[in-house]
Amino acid sequence: MSSNDADSPLKRRTYTVTEVAEILGIGRNTAYESCRTGEIPSVRIGGRVLVPCSAIDDLLGGAA
């Protein structure tokens, strides 16, 4: 077991919209708009918009 596994017992399964914007190299407002239109799959939990890591993997995998 690596030290990272000990620090984080649960694997993270979502990104924030700000993180997605950074990963994709787009602006935060563009990322929010893309989530709103469904171009980037997302879920709303309370007031937060979260993007499943698998959705970004699929999105980037399809671009290759």
Backbone as JSON, one array per atom type, in Angstrom:
{
  "sequence": "MSSNDADSPLKRRTYTVTEVAEILGIGRNTAYESCRTGEIPSVRIGGRVLVPCSAIDDLLGGAA",
  "N": [[0.85, -1.18, 0.0], [0.66, 2.17, -0.91], [1.79, 5.4, 0.33], [-0.05, 7.33, -0.41], [-2.43, 5.91, -0.58], [-2.9, 5.39, 2.09], [-3.36, 7.91, 3.08], [-5.72, 8.65, 1.83], [-8.48, 7.0, 2.11], [-10.75, 6.55, 0.54], [-11.4, 6.4, -2.89], [-11.5, 9.15, -4.96], [-14.32, 10.18, -6.82], [-15.46, 12.19, -8.27], [-15.12, 15.41, -9.89], [-14.76, 18.94, -9.27], [-16.35, 21.67, -10.97], [-14.55, 23.69, -11.47], [-12.12, 22.29, -11.34], [-12.48, 20.61, -13.55], [-12.5, 22.51, -15.6], [-9.84, 23.33, -15.51], [-8.52, 20.91, -16.12], [-9.44, 20.48, -18.74], [-8.56, 22.75, -19.97], [-10.13, 25.02, -20.34], [-12.22, 27.91, -19.74], [-13.73, 28.68, -16.54], [-16.4, 29.6, -16.61], [-17.18, 28.69, -19.13], [-16.99, 25.95, -18.69], [-19.03, 25.6, -16.74], [-21.24, 26.34, -18.3], [-21.14, 24.34, -20.26], [-21.71, 22.14, -18.68], [-24.3, 22.8, -17.97], [-25.64, 22.62, -20.42], [-25.33, 19.98, -20.97], [-23.23, 19.06, -22.41], [-20.93, 18.47, -21.02], [-21.19, 15.87, -18.9], [-22.88, 15.99, -15.79], [-23.71, 16.16, -12.26], [-26.02, 17.54, -9.97], [-25.78, 18.32, -6.66], [-27.32, 19.42, -3.99], [-26.31, 22.71, -3.83], [-24.1, 22.33, -5.34], [-22.25, 21.55, -8.29], [-21.14, 18.69, -9.71], [-18.79, 16.68, -11.48], [-18.58, 13.51, -12.79], [-15.61, 11.56, -12.6], [-15.28, 9.53, -14.44], [-16.77, 10.46, -16.59], [-15.2, 12.52, -17.62], [-12.95, 11.06, -18.31], [-14.07, 9.45, -20.34], [-14.83, 11.45, -22.14], [-12.35, 12.59, -22.88], [-11.1, 10.31, -23.82], [-12.54, 9.76, -26.11], [-11.69, 11.73, -27.78], [-9.26, 11.07, -28.72]],
  "CA": [[0.0, 0.0, 0.0], [1.47, 3.39, -0.96], [1.42, 6.39, 1.33], [-1.25, 8.01, -0.88], [-3.57, 5.09, -0.22], [-3.12, 5.54, 3.52], [-3.9, 9.25, 3.32], [-7.05, 8.77, 1.25], [-9.06, 5.65, 2.08], [-11.75, 6.46, -0.51], [-10.99, 6.96, -4.17], [-12.36, 10.26, -5.38], [-15.07, 9.79, -8.02], [-15.97, 13.37, -8.95], [-14.34, 16.65, -9.94], [-15.53, 20.18, -9.27], [-16.36, 22.29, -12.3], [-13.29, 24.42, -11.57], [-11.1, 21.3, -11.68], [-12.73, 20.18, -14.93], [-12.05, 23.6, -16.47], [-8.38, 23.27, -15.54], [-8.14, 19.69, -16.84], [-9.75, 20.63, -20.16], [-7.96, 23.96, -20.51], [-11.17, 25.97, -20.72], [-12.6, 28.81, -18.65], [-14.7, 28.16, -15.59], [-17.75, 29.89, -17.1], [-17.43, 27.77, -20.24], [-17.23, 24.63, -18.09], [-20.38, 25.61, -16.16], [-22.21, 26.36, -19.41], [-21.12, 23.01, -20.87], [-22.45, 21.26, -17.77], [-25.72, 23.17, -18.05], [-26.22, 22.15, -21.68], [-25.18, 18.53, -21.06], [-22.03, 18.72, -23.18], [-20.14, 17.79, -20.0], [-22.14, 15.24, -17.97], [-22.69, 16.43, -14.41], [-24.81, 15.97, -11.32], [-26.17, 18.62, -9.01], [-26.07, 17.85, -5.31], [-27.5, 20.69, -3.28], [-25.91, 23.81, -4.69], [-22.84, 22.0, -6.01], [-22.25, 20.82, -9.55], [-20.01, 17.77, -9.71], [-18.61, 15.95, -12.73], [-17.95, 12.21, -12.55], [-14.28, 11.36, -13.2], [-15.45, 8.65, -15.6], [-17.28, 11.26, -17.71], [-14.06, 13.22, -18.21], [-12.14, 10.01, -18.97], [-14.77, 9.09, -21.58], [-14.77, 12.62, -23.02], [-10.99, 12.7, -23.39], [-10.79, 9.1, -24.56], [-13.19, 9.86, -27.41], [-11.01, 12.74, -28.6], [-7.98, 10.54, -29.22]],
  "C": [[0.89, 1.24, 0.0], [0.99, 4.38, 0.08], [0.17, 7.16, 0.9], [-2.5, 7.23, -0.53], [-3.91, 5.25, 1.26], [-3.74, 6.89, 3.84], [-5.34, 9.39, 2.85], [-7.69, 7.39, 1.12], [-10.11, 5.47, 0.98], [-11.22, 7.1, -1.78], [-12.0, 8.02, -4.59], [-13.03, 9.92, -6.7], [-15.66, 10.97, -8.78], [-14.95, 14.5, -8.94], [-15.29, 17.82, -9.74], [-15.48, 20.75, -10.68], [-15.07, 23.08, -12.51], [-12.14, 23.48, -11.94], [-11.24, 20.82, -13.12], [-12.25, 21.25, -15.91], [-10.53, 23.56, -16.61], [-7.9, 22.06, -16.34], [-8.32, 19.87, -18.34], [-9.12, 21.86, -20.8], [-8.98, 24.96, -21.03], [-11.48, 26.86, -19.51], [-13.68, 28.19, -17.76], [-16.14, 28.41, -16.06], [-18.13, 28.97, -18.25], [-17.73, 26.37, -19.71], [-18.62, 24.56, -17.47], [-21.44, 25.58, -17.25], [-22.28, 24.99, -20.08], [-21.82, 21.98, -19.99], [-23.95, 21.53, -17.88], [-26.37, 22.61, -19.3], [-26.1, 20.63, -21.85], [-23.97, 18.1, -21.88], [-21.0, 18.02, -22.28], [-21.14, 17.19, -19.02], [-21.83, 15.67, -16.54], [-23.89, 16.07, -13.57], [-24.83, 17.17, -10.38], [-26.55, 18.0, -7.67], [-26.13, 19.1, -4.43], [-27.18, 21.81, -4.24], [-24.65, 23.53, -5.48], [-23.08, 21.26, -7.31], [-20.98, 19.99, -9.56], [-19.99, 16.98, -11.02], [-17.95, 14.61, -12.41], [-16.61, 12.09, -13.27], [-14.41, 10.52, -14.47], [-15.96, 9.42, -16.81], [-16.14, 12.01, -18.4], [-13.15, 12.23, -18.92], [-12.76, 9.63, -20.32], [-14.66, 10.23, -22.61], [-13.39, 12.74, -23.65], [-10.59, 11.47, -24.2], [-11.38, 9.14, -25.96], [-12.5, 10.83, -28.34], [-9.74, 12.2, -29.23], [-8.13, 9.87, -30.57]]
}
